[in-house]
Amino acid sequence: MTANNAIARKLNAIRMKGAMQSVDVANLLGLRPETVSRWNQGKAFPRPGAERTLLELDYIVDELSDFYEPADARLWLYSPQKLLDGARPADLIQAGDTQRVIEIIDQLRDGVYL
């Protein structure tokens, strides 16, 4: 099994659990949609920084899938969140602050704000 197949599986999981298309992933990672498409086809491999953020996005979407249907998970990512002082999780992910998003999801999991 090649690493590219693993990346394609991650992209598929993000699509299935988070209702996010390649263009959404590309926007969050600050890349062109064609780049993500090449990853999905196994024709290219993400650079380390992009790969890390992709894996964190996969983790975030997977965690959200415990609470939300795919379309609702996507909506959560793109909506201002009170727990983030009105910031959108997608903007934080774009800025590389995935840890803050993960911390809020952990609070949801712990039932603090359900």
C-alpha positions in Angstrom: 0.0 0.0 0.0 1.5 3.3 -1.0 1.4 6.5 0.9 -0.6 8.1 -1.9 -3.4 5.6 -1.4 -3.4 6.5 2.3 -3.8 10.2 1.3 -6.6 9.3 -1.0 -8.3 7.4 1.8 -8.0 10.4 4.1 -9.5 12.7 1.4 -12.4 10.2 0.9 -13.0 10.1 4.7 -13.1 14.0 4.8 -15.5 13.9 1.9 -17.8 11.3 3.4 -17.8 12.5 7.0 -17.5 16.2 6.4 -19.3 16.7 3.1 -16.1 18.5 1.9 -15.0 18.4 -1.7 -11.4 18.7 -3.0 -11.9 22.5 -3.5 -12.9 22.8 0.2 -9.8 20.9 1.3 -7.6 23.0 -1.1 -9.0 26.2 0.3 -8.4 25.1 3.9 -4.8 24.1 3.0 -4.1 27.2 0.9 -3.6 25.1 -2.2 -5.0 24.9 -5.7 -7.8 22.3 -6.2 -5.7 20.7 -8.9 -3.1 19.9 -6.3 -5.5 18.1 -4.1 -6.9 16.3 -7.1 -3.4 15.0 -8.0 -3.0 13.7 -4.4 -6.4 11.9 -4.7 -5.3 10.3 -8.0 -1.9 9.3 -6.5 0.0 11.5 -9.0 1.5 13.7 -6.3 2.1 13.7 -2.6 1.6 16.5 -0.1 4.6 18.4 1.3 5.1 17.8 5.0 3.3 21.0 6.2 0.3 20.3 4.0 0.2 16.7 5.0 0.2 17.6 8.7 -2.7 19.9 8.2 -4.5 17.4 6.0 -4.1 14.7 8.7 -5.3 17.2 11.4 -8.3 18.1 9.2 -9.1 14.4 8.9 -8.9 14.1 12.7 -11.2 17.1 13.2 -13.8 15.9 10.7 -13.7 12.4 12.2 -14.3 13.9 15.7 -17.1 16.1 14.4 -18.8 13.0 12.8 -19.5 11.8 16.3 -21.8 14.8 16.8 -23.0 15.8 13.3 -24.1 14.5 10.0 -21.6 15.3 7.2 -23.4 18.4 6.0 -23.8 19.7 9.5 -20.1 19.0 10.3 -19.2 21.1 7.2 -21.5 23.9 8.3 -19.9 23.8 11.8 -16.5 24.3 10.3 -17.6 27.3 8.2 -19.8 29.0 10.9 -18.7 31.5 13.6 -18.4 29.6 16.9 -19.1 31.2 20.2 -16.5 29.1 21.9 -13.9 30.5 19.5 -15.0 34.1 20.2 -16.9 34.3 16.9 -14.0 32.9 14.8 -14.8 30.2 12.1 -13.0 26.9 12.7 -12.2 26.9 8.9 -10.3 30.2 9.3 -8.3 28.8 12.2 -7.4 25.7 10.2 -6.3 27.9 7.3 -4.1 29.9 9.7 -2.5 26.7 11.0 -4.3 26.8 14.4 -5.8 23.4 14.3 -5.0 22.8 18.0 -7.5 25.4 19.1 -10.3 23.8 16.9 -9.4 20.4 18.4 -9.6 21.8 21.9 -13.2 23.1 21.3 -14.2 19.7 19.9 -12.8 18.1 23.0 -15.0 20.4 25.1 -18.0 19.3 23.0 -17.0 15.7 23.6 -16.7 16.3 27.3 -20.3 17.7 27.3 -19.2 21.1 28.6 -21.2 23.0 26.0 -23.7 20.5 24.6 
